[in-house]
Amino acid sequence: MNESYEFTKVNAFAEDPATHIVSFNTDTGKKCRIQDEGAGKLDIQFVRRAVVEGSVIFVAYDPDAGLCHFAAPFNEDHVDSIEFIQKPQPSLKVRLVLRPSFLFLLPTHPRFQELRKVLETARAKDQWVWVGTFPGDSEILDVRLPMP
């Protein structure tokens, strides 16, 4: 399974009550589908709210199948500190100014060096940074500077 991450607005939002599928396009033109598995699916409620508010969300999806694995809010913050640690596993331990707990960027991430550079640059220049994680998790999946 292939997984891509994107900070995006929800474009071309559509709901199909017959198939219980919600679909939308990302800013890069990828079409994502979420299967409504029952009343109150949080991802769908969150996407609906993002449409109304016009806000940017963090999504994980399979670009080949078009299935959205999750849609969630993300941390928009300043980087307070970055430290390389060895235990419990080698990783970059990142503290954001507004987030009370640490986030971790693992060296096994395929874009580790690129994401590390974004974090270090944002810290050095005291810039806002967007940090995407799986909802409720501390592992960093993607990082970028906000869109102008």
N, C-alpha and C positions, 0 to 999 in steps of 0.2 A: 504494500500500500504506500502510495506517494502522498506526502502531506506538505502543503504550502501554507504560509502565514501571510496575512495582509492586514494593514491598518487601512480601513476603507469606509466610505459612506455607503449606505444602502441605496442602490440604483435599480430602477425598473422592478420594484417590489410587486409581487403577484401572489395571490392565494388561490388555490384550486380546491374548493370544498369537496368535490367528487373524489379526488385522490388523496386529500389531506396532505398536500404538499405546498410548502411555502418556497418561493424562489426569489432570487435577487441577483443582480450583477454587482461585481466589485468595481472599484475605480479602474482596474486594469482590464475590465471587460470579461472577467471570468464569471460564468454562471454557476451559482451555488443553489443547492436544493436542501431543504430540511423536511424530513418526514414528521408529520404531527402524530406522535404516538399516543396522544390522549390529551384531555383537557389540561391546560396549565403548563405545557412544555415551556420551560424557562427560556430556551434559546429563541423560540418564536416570539414570545412576549417581549424579549429584549430587542429583537430586530424590529418589531412593530414600533416600539418606543423610539428607536433610533431613526426610523422613517419620519415620525412626527416631529422629533426634535432636530432633525438634520445633523445628528452627531456622527462622529467617527467611531467605529467599533473595531475590535480585534477579532479576526476570523481565522479558523484553521479549516482547510478543505482539501479534498482530493481533486486536483486539477483535471485528472483524466475522467473520473466518474462524475465530477460535479457535486459530490456529496459534502455538505458542510458538517464537520465534526463538532465544532462549537462556535458560537458567537458570544462575545463577552466584552465587558468594559476592560480598560487597561489603565496602567499607572502613567499619569502625566506628571512629571516631577523633575527635580534637580538631583544630580548624583552627589551625595554627601561624601562617600568614601568607597574605594575599591581596594580589595586586599586578596592576594593569592593565598589560598589555604590548602593544606594537605589532608586534613581530616574533617569530617568523616570520609570525604573523597576529594581528590584534587579538583579545585574549582575557583572561580573568581567569586568572592563574597562581596555583594554590592549592597550598600545602604543608600536608600533614597531619603530625601529630607522629610517628606510627608508620610512615608510608609513606615509603620512601626516595626516591621520584621524584615529580615535580610532576604535578598534574592540571590540566586546562584546561577552563574553561567558556567556550564560544564565544558571542559576542553574537548570533549567528544562531539560537541555541536559542530555540524559541517561548516558553519560560518563563524566559528569561534573568534578568529583573528579580526574579522571585519566588525563583529558586534563589540568586541573588546575596544577596538579603536573608537567607535562611536561613543561608547560610555566614557572613555578616558578624555576624549575631546570635549564632550559635553561638560564633564567635571572641570576641566582646565579653563573653559570659557564661561562657566556658570550658565549654561544653556539649558532650556527645557529639553527633556527627552521623553519619548514614548517607549514604555517597556511592556511587552506582551508576555503573559504567562497563561498556562491552563488555569481556568477559574479555581481559585482557592489554593493554588500550588505556588511553590517558590522557585521553580526552575524557569529561567529566562528562555523563551522560545524565539523572540525577535525584539530588536531595538531599532529605533530610528529617530531622527530629529523631526519635530513637527513640521507639517506643511506650512509654508509662508502664508 
